[in-house]
Amino acid sequence: MAFKFHRRTRFKYWADSKLVRFLSGTPPHTPTLLKTEEDIEDFLKSLSKKEAFFKTVASNLQNIVMFPSDLYYSIRIYFRNCKGNTHVLDGGLEKGQWYDLYYRIPHCLFYELDKFITQEKVLENHKWEMEAVLNEQWGVSPDSRLYGTKPKQSLDAIEQNEIWEWWKENKDRAVDFDEETDMLIRLIKIRHTLWT
């Protein structure tokens, strides 16, 4: 695996500081409202202008000063990814055996869902999410039409659970191809909910 240098996100860019704006004679940054064609043309022209000398110096100086922490961050990411294989899908399949791709795809995806619910999300949190109801604890008054209904987070957890329960029941036996495909489609549709 090749080492890649990562520049950490800068919370404050020195090139946009008050001092640099003062030295370069640029006004404070204000959002540009693009209402007319002239506004758009002016905005595009401003993008093509060369950066002022002080902005370039400040930007390069910040990169030099931040280099040690950027290097440390890059090394940390490199070793974390080398050691943990965080980017590899694990199918829970026996090592050293050959499995065709059509078999590996569902096993890897459903196994990752299983790991997400049992290890990353933790079962207690998963059960709480499924049972959640909008009430006073959620800041919903009894007069509201939403009172007593399930929040989206709860509905998502229920869908995750249905797919997960199906996988637990069917992972060790031959499954109908169409049924498995339907469950894979359901899993893909809820992938945006799989975060902690």
Stockholm file with secondary structure:
# STOCKHOLM 1.0

chainA/1-196         MAFKFHRRTRFKYWADSKLVRFLSGTPPHTPTLLKTEEDIEDFLKSLSKKEAFFKTVASNLQNIVMFPSDLYYSIRIYFRNCKGNTHVLDGGLEKGQWYDLYYRIPHCLFYELDKFITQEKVLENHKWEMEAVLNEQWGVSPDSRLYGTKPKQSLDAIEQNEIWEWWKENKDRAVDFDEETDMLIRLIKIRHTLWT
#=GR chainA/1-196 SS CCCCCCCCCCSSCGGGSHHHHHHHTCCCCCCCCCCSHHHHHHHHHHHHSCCCHHHHHHHHHHHHHHHHHHHHHHHHHHHHHHHHCTTSCCCCCCTTCCCCHHHHHHHHHHHHHHHIIIIITTHHHHHHHHHCCCSGGGTCCTTSTTTTSCCHHHHHHHHHHHHHHHHHHHTTSCCCHHHHHHHHHHHHHTGGGCCC
#=GC SS_cons         CCCCCCCCCCSSCGGGSHHHHHHHTCCCCCCCCCCSHHHHHHHHHHHHSCCCHHHHHHHHHHHHHHHHHHHHHHHHHHHHHHHHCTTSCCCCCCTTCCCCHHHHHHHHHHHHHHHIIIIITTHHHHHHHHHCCCSGGGTCCTTSTTTTSCCHHHHHHHHHHHHHHHHHHHTTSCCCHHHHHHHHHHHHHTGGGCCC
//
